[in-house]
Amino acid sequence: MFAGAEKSDPTKLLTIIKFDSVETMQAFGADEELTEIRRQAGAVIESGLMTPISDEFFTNYPEALIQH
């Protein structure tokens, strides 16, 4: 997971999470208990947006990985 605020708007957080599958991502979004914990921590759930990316990606953490 990577997370950071936008440089021009420190109130806007961008988080990138790698899920093993679309089903796992959907389960994360539908988990009511986790959603409530996030809300209590200050997350504004209603403005959240999940944007799936393709299965082809690269990362350099914890070590270089290119998947295609």
LINVENPE-V943190 format. One record per residue. N is the residue number from 1. RES is the residue in one letter. OMEGA is omega in radians with two decimals (* if undefined). Layout:
n:N res:RES omega:OMEGA
n:N res:RES omega:OMEGA
//
This chain:
n:1 res:M omega:3.03
n:2 res:F omega:3.13
n:3 res:A omega:3.09
n:4 res:G omega:3.12
n:5 res:A omega:3.04
n:6 res:E omega:-3.13
n:7 res:K omega:-3.09
n:8 res:S omega:-3.13
n:9 res:D omega:-3.07
n:10 res:P omega:3.10
n:11 res:T omega:-3.10
n:12 res:K omega:-3.08
n:13 res:L omega:3.06
n:14 res:L omega:3.14
n:15 res:T omega:3.08
n:16 res:I omega:-3.12
n:17 res:I omega:3.06
n:18 res:K omega:3.07
n:19 res:F omega:3.14
n:20 res:D omega:-3.10
n:21 res:S omega:3.07
n:22 res:V omega:-3.14
n:23 res:E omega:3.11
n:24 res:T omega:3.10
n:25 res:M omega:3.14
n:26 res:Q omega:3.11
n:27 res:A omega:3.08
n:28 res:F omega:-3.12
n:29 res:G omega:-3.08
n:30 res:A omega:-3.09
n:31 res:D omega:-3.06
n:32 res:E omega:3.13
n:33 res:E omega:3.11
n:34 res:L omega:3.11
n:35 res:T omega:3.13
n:36 res:E omega:3.09
n:37 res:I omega:3.11
n:38 res:R omega:3.13
n:39 res:R omega:-3.14
n:40 res:Q omega:3.11
n:41 res:A omega:3.08
n:42 res:G omega:3.11
n:43 res:A omega:3.07
n:44 res:V omega:-3.00
n:45 res:I omega:-3.04
n:46 res:E omega:-3.13
n:47 res:S omega:-3.14
n:48 res:G omega:-3.13
n:49 res:L omega:3.06
n:50 res:M omega:-3.14
n:51 res:T omega:3.11
n:52 res:P omega:3.03
n:53 res:I omega:-3.10
n:54 res:S omega:3.10
n:55 res:D omega:3.10
n:56 res:E omega:-3.08
n:57 res:F omega:2.99
n:58 res:F omega:3.10
n:59 res:T omega:3.09
n:60 res:N omega:-3.10
n:61 res:Y omega:-0.01
n:62 res:P omega:2.99
n:63 res:E omega:-3.07
n:64 res:A omega:3.11
n:65 res:L omega:3.03
n:66 res:I omega:3.13
n:67 res:Q omega:3.05
n:68 res:H omega:*
//
